[in-house]
Amino acid sequence: MDYRQGYVYELMDNGGPTDVRESYFKEAVDEMMRSRVLCAKANAKLPDDPGYVKDLEELFGRSLDGIRILTPFICDFGNRVKFGKGVFINHSAILSASGGIEFEDGVSIAPGVRIATINHDFNERHTKYTYGKVTIKRNAWIGMNVTICPGVTVGEYAVVAAGAVLTKDVPAYAVVGGVPAKVIKMQDPTEQKER
């Protein structure tokens, strides 16, 4: 069967499933390879070589003015990531982005953060995948070695403690931590300043 270009991304946007045995999945495989090659090029450069930013701009298909990403950095679907203004991603981040990731304005990501937007089908785990977009709202701060699971939204100004595993949405202004993450306290919105 012939599939139109972009069909695999429509399936991903709708949560899947996708099937690696279908011909439409080749478009996803091609994007994974393109993204992995560009990440490898960026990571092969010294951190003080501004050329690595050009590799990341090619990865995301946009200028990264006002956005800072430190290497090493891994992203498997550069075409599925959106950035607001003033986003900072520290080193050793891993973005499994096929389901889509959106970083709104002022988001800060600490070292070692892992974001997953794909999961294996429980019964056909080698051939079928499901998806859930991850959205990190304005001025949220994600701590070191946090894992964010598919479909999670982190509310604006939320703070996620180091090592937390997010399996469900985080309310705006919440401070969360633990495995799985739970609300520790709520911040006073009147005390927050724009970043």
C-alpha positions as a Python dict, from the first residue, in 0.01 Angstrom:
ca = {
    (1, 'M'): (0, 0, 0),
    (2, 'D'): (119, 353, -77),
    (3, 'Y'): (111, 609, 203),
    (4, 'R'): (131, 986, 168),
    (5, 'Q'): (435, 1167, 303),
    (6, 'G'): (392, 1261, 669),
    (7, 'Y'): (141, 984, 744),
    (8, 'V'): (368, 834, 1010),
    (9, 'Y'): (374, 1169, 1192),
    (10, 'E'): (-5, 1190, 1180),
    (11, 'L'): (-16, 851, 1351),
    (12, 'M'): (237, 969, 1611),
    (13, 'D'): (36, 1286, 1678),
    (14, 'N'): (-270, 1070, 1739),
    (15, 'G'): (-85, 843, 1985),
    (16, 'G'): (-21, 559, 1741),
    (17, 'P'): (13, 281, 1707),
    (18, 'T'): (273, 268, 1435),
    (19, 'D'): (405, -58, 1294),
    (20, 'V'): (768, -87, 1186),
    (21, 'R'): (668, -347, 924),
    (22, 'E'): (461, -93, 729),
    (23, 'S'): (620, 106, 445),
    (24, 'Y'): (516, 442, 599),
    (25, 'F'): (763, 381, 884),
    (26, 'K'): (1062, 432, 651),
    (27, 'E'): (1008, 809, 676),
    (28, 'A'): (1058, 780, 1053),
    (29, 'V'): (1369, 564, 1011),
    (30, 'D'): (1519, 821, 773),
    (31, 'E'): (1456, 1102, 1024),
    (32, 'M'): (1609, 897, 1306),
    (33, 'M'): (1925, 844, 1103),
    (34, 'R'): (1945, 1210, 998),
    (35, 'S'): (1904, 1318, 1361),
    (36, 'R'): (2156, 1070, 1498),
    (37, 'V'): (2418, 1174, 1241),
    (38, 'L'): (2375, 1544, 1321),
    (39, 'C'): (2396, 1478, 1696),
    (40, 'A'): (2711, 1272, 1641),
    (41, 'K'): (2864, 1561, 1441),
    (42, 'A'): (2776, 1813, 1713),
    (43, 'N'): (2907, 1587, 1989),
    (44, 'A'): (3235, 1525, 1802),
    (45, 'K'): (3322, 1895, 1816),
    (46, 'L'): (3493, 2055, 2114),
    (47, 'P'): (3251, 2245, 2340),
    (48, 'D'): (3421, 2577, 2256),
    (49, 'D'): (3377, 2520, 1881),
    (50, 'P'): (3070, 2723, 1781),
    (51, 'G'): (3030, 2493, 1480),
    (52, 'Y'): (2835, 2247, 1693),
    (53, 'V'): (2549, 2496, 1709),
    (54, 'K'): (2521, 2486, 1328),
    (55, 'D'): (2480, 2107, 1347),
    (56, 'L'): (2201, 2150, 1602),
    (57, 'E'): (2037, 2421, 1391),
    (58, 'E'): (2033, 2176, 1099),
    (59, 'L'): (1894, 1910, 1334),
    (60, 'F'): (1602, 2131, 1438),
    (61, 'G'): (1563, 2316, 1109),
    (62, 'R'): (1574, 2657, 1275),
    (63, 'S'): (1799, 2922, 1422),
    (64, 'L'): (1891, 2866, 1785),
    (65, 'D'): (1942, 3235, 1866),
    (66, 'G'): (1844, 3276, 2229),
    (67, 'I'): (1841, 2899, 2286),
    (68, 'R'): (2137, 2725, 2446),
    (69, 'I'): (2204, 2351, 2421),
    (70, 'L'): (2521, 2201, 2564),
    (71, 'T'): (2681, 1886, 2430),
    (72, 'P'): (2689, 1594, 2462),
    (73, 'F'): (2330, 1587, 2344),
    (74, 'I'): (2110, 1317, 2189),
    (75, 'C'): (1784, 1362, 1999),
    (76, 'D'): (1636, 1100, 1768),
    (77, 'F'): (1371, 1315, 1593),
    (78, 'G'): (1489, 1674, 1546),
    (79, 'N'): (1183, 1752, 1337),
    (80, 'R'): (954, 1677, 1634),
    (81, 'V'): (1098, 1931, 1883),
    (82, 'K'): (969, 2288, 1928),
    (83, 'F'): (1137, 2566, 2125),
    (84, 'G'): (1014, 2889, 2275),
    (85, 'K'): (1251, 3174, 2364),
    (86, 'G'): (1529, 3153, 2621),
    (87, 'V'): (1534, 2773, 2656),
    (88, 'F'): (1844, 2623, 2821),
    (89, 'I'): (1930, 2251, 2794),
    (90, 'N'): (2236, 2145, 2990),
    (91, 'H'): (2468, 1861, 2884),
    (92, 'S'): (2383, 1491, 2854),
    (93, 'A'): (2014, 1536, 2773),
    (94, 'I'): (1844, 1255, 2582),
    (95, 'L'): (1532, 1343, 2386),
    (96, 'S'): (1334, 1050, 2250),
    (97, 'A'): (1114, 1288, 2057),
    (98, 'S'): (906, 1094, 1802),
    (99, 'G'): (581, 1176, 1986),
    (100, 'G'): (673, 1546, 2000),
    (101, 'I'): (840, 1765, 2262),
    (102, 'E'): (765, 2133, 2320),
    (103, 'F'): (978, 2359, 2540),
    (104, 'E'): (799, 2687, 2607),
    (105, 'D'): (974, 3018, 2687),
    (106, 'G'): (1230, 3020, 2969),
    (107, 'V'): (1245, 2644, 3031),
    (108, 'S'): (1561, 2524, 3208),
    (109, 'I'): (1679, 2164, 3174),
    (110, 'A'): (1955, 2035, 3406),
    (111, 'P'): (2221, 1778, 3308),
    (112, 'G'): (2119, 1421, 3238),
    (113, 'V'): (1747, 1478, 3176),
    (114, 'R'): (1571, 1211, 2972),
    (115, 'I'): (1243, 1273, 2792),
    (116, 'A'): (1051, 983, 2636),
    (117, 'T'): (756, 1031, 2402),
    (118, 'I'): (738, 674, 2269),
    (119, 'N'): (645, 343, 2426),
    (120, 'H'): (630, -15, 2306),
    (121, 'D'): (298, -190, 2263),
    (122, 'F'): (257, -426, 2559),
    (123, 'N'): (191, -733, 2345),
    (124, 'E'): (371, -650, 2018),
    (125, 'R'): (667, -470, 2171),
    (126, 'H'): (910, -538, 1886),
    (127, 'T'): (695, -400, 1606),
    (128, 'K'): (434, -155, 1738),
    (129, 'Y'): (479, 176, 1919),
    (130, 'T'): (253, 425, 2093),
    (131, 'Y'): (323, 794, 2155),
    (132, 'G'): (250, 1083, 2387),
    (133, 'K'): (367, 1442, 2341),
    (134, 'V'): (563, 1600, 2627),
    (135, 'T'): (506, 1970, 2691),
    (136, 'I'): (716, 2173, 2934),
    (137, 'K'): (541, 2501, 3004),
    (138, 'R'): (684, 2848, 3051),
    (139, 'N'): (969, 2892, 3302),
    (140, 'A'): (954, 2534, 3432),
    (141, 'W'): (1278, 2402, 3581),
    (142, 'I'): (1367, 2035, 3537),
    (143, 'G'): (1637, 1905, 3776),
    (144, 'M'): (1931, 1676, 3713),
    (145, 'N'): (1865, 1319, 3596),
    (146, 'V'): (1488, 1362, 3575),
    (147, 'T'): (1296, 1117, 3354),
    (148, 'I'): (979, 1241, 3185),
    (149, 'C'): (746, 972, 3048),
    (150, 'P'): (524, 996, 2738),
    (151, 'G'): (222, 1224, 2748),
    (152, 'V'): (331, 1435, 3048),
    (153, 'T'): (278, 1811, 3068),
    (154, 'V'): (486, 2010, 3317),
    (155, 'G'): (303, 2326, 3425),
    (156, 'E'): (447, 2676, 3413),
    (157, 'Y'): (699, 2766, 3685),
    (158, 'A'): (696, 2407, 3813),
    (159, 'V'): (1017, 2275, 3971),
    (160, 'V'): (1105, 1907, 3933),
    (161, 'A'): (1357, 1775, 4187),
    (162, 'A'): (1667, 1584, 4078),
    (163, 'G'): (1613, 1218, 4002),
    (164, 'A'): (1234, 1239, 3980),
    (165, 'V'): (1034, 1024, 3740),
    (166, 'L'): (731, 1202, 3594),
    (167, 'T'): (453, 963, 3501),
    (168, 'K'): (167, 1217, 3513),
    (169, 'D'): (112, 1588, 3464),
    (170, 'V'): (273, 1840, 3701),
    (171, 'P'): (54, 2135, 3807),
    (172, 'A'): (171, 2492, 3747),
    (173, 'Y'): (384, 2628, 4035),
    (174, 'A'): (424, 2282, 4192),
    (175, 'V'): (748, 2148, 4335),
    (176, 'V'): (757, 1773, 4273),
    (177, 'G'): (1001, 1494, 4347),
    (178, 'G'): (1032, 1119, 4391),
    (179, 'V'): (970, 800, 4196),
    (180, 'P'): (702, 834, 4081),
    (181, 'A'): (698, 1211, 4137),
    (182, 'K'): (451, 1360, 4382),
    (183, 'V'): (377, 1720, 4478),
    (184, 'I'): (601, 1831, 4767),
    (185, 'K'): (467, 2185, 4791),
    (186, 'M'): (314, 2465, 4589),
    (187, 'Q'): (497, 2791, 4514),
    (188, 'D'): (342, 3133, 4559),
    (189, 'P'): (274, 3261, 4204),
    (190, 'T'): (317, 3623, 4320),
    (191, 'E'): (681, 3554, 4409),
    (192, 'Q'): (778, 3427, 4062),
    (193, 'K'): (977, 3649, 3829),
    (194, 'E'): (997, 3619, 3450),
    (195, 'R'): (1320, 3467, 3323),
}
